[in-house]
């Protein structure tokens, strides 16, 4: 495996419509090369002193590590949550052809 300059960004949204709007925004601004809206998930978490149990929609964005901060800022600004989940996961290796495509579809450095 080879270290790559790319990452996956995991985001949760209140519903499919919001996840799709965030996905489109990330790709249109070229902060992400690709977005996958995964569909409904069930989330259990602490919020305001109580355990919550909600339906949400998961989203995975594929981008360069150097674009994570502007992508995060874009998602947070457009998100309906006061404290949205926007986290980067390292992409350690991948198909050379795919990674070249991913790099070519995002904003220039």
N, C-alpha and C positions, 0 to 999 in steps of 0.2 A: 504494500500500500504506500501511496505517496501523499504527502500533505498537499492540499489544494487551497487556492485562495477563495474558495466558495463556502457557502453555508446554506442551511435550510432554516427558514424562519417559521415557527409555529405560532399561530394566532387562533384565539377562540372569539366567536362573535355571537350575538344574541339569537341570530337566525340565518337561514340561507340567503335571504335578500341582502343582509348586511355583509355577510362573508363574500358574496359575489361582487358587491360594490367595492369592498376593500381590495379584492383580487384585481378587478378591472383597473382601479386607481394605481395599484402598484405596478402593473404591467404597462399601462399607458404612459406613466412617468418614467419608464425604463429603470425603475429601482429594483425590479424583479424581472427575470426573463420568462418565468412561468409561475402560474399559481394553480394549485389544486384545491378545490372545495370538496372536502371529504364527506360532508353530510352531517346528519344529526348525531350528536354525542350526548351522553348524560354526564353532568359534572356535579361533583360533591366538593364543597369548599367552605371554609370559614369566611363569613362576611358580617360585619356589624354585630359580633358576639354570638352568632348562631351558625349552625351548619346549614348550608343551602343545598338544594337538590334541584338543578335546573336542566332544561334542554338547551343545548347550544349547537353551534356549527363549527367544525374545525377547518382550518385553512393552512396550507403549507405553501410558502413562497420560496423560490430558488433564486439565489442572488450571489453576488460577490461579498466577501467579508467587509471590504472597505465601504460598501453601500449600506451596511446594516444600520448605522446611526441615522442617516437621512430617511431610510425606509421606515425604521421604528418611529421617527418623528411624524412622518406622513400618516402612518396607520393610527398612531395615538391621536393626532389632530382630527381625523375623520371618524374615529370610533365612538360608539354610543356609551361605552362603559367609562366610569371614573378611573378605574384601575385595570386597563385591558392587559391580557396576557399576550406579550409580544416577545418571544425569546428566540435566540439564535442557537442552532445546533451545528457543530462542525461537520463539514462534508469532507471526509478524509480521503476518499478516492472515488473514481468513477470512470466511465467510458471516455476516452480521450476525445472522441468525436462529439459526445454530448457536452462535455465540459467546455470545449472550444465554442460550441453553439451558445452555451449559457453565457460565457464571457462576451461574446459578440452581440448579444441581444440586450445587454444592460448599458447604462450610461457610460460614456468614455471616462477613463480615469482623469 
